[in-house]
């Protein structure tokens, strides 16, 4: 039985995540990454960006985009992109307003 394109992309995403976690864990004292990536709690926030992690992040970003493009109808992709842009603008407005008070 052949593996679908979507499953192949999902497998690449899983591999990229494992590669990122392994690379990060090798650079932090306890060797364990956190599940919440906030600068106040994540020790991996300031570790060096290695070529291996950079490649894994590129793979993760590209395959995630391709998986969504494979599974999602075009009109829904456009609406999602527009919604994402509006969310980014709204967050920017709120952040700027909060920093001025």
Order of alpha helices (4+ residues) and beta strands (2+ residues): alpha-alpha-alpha
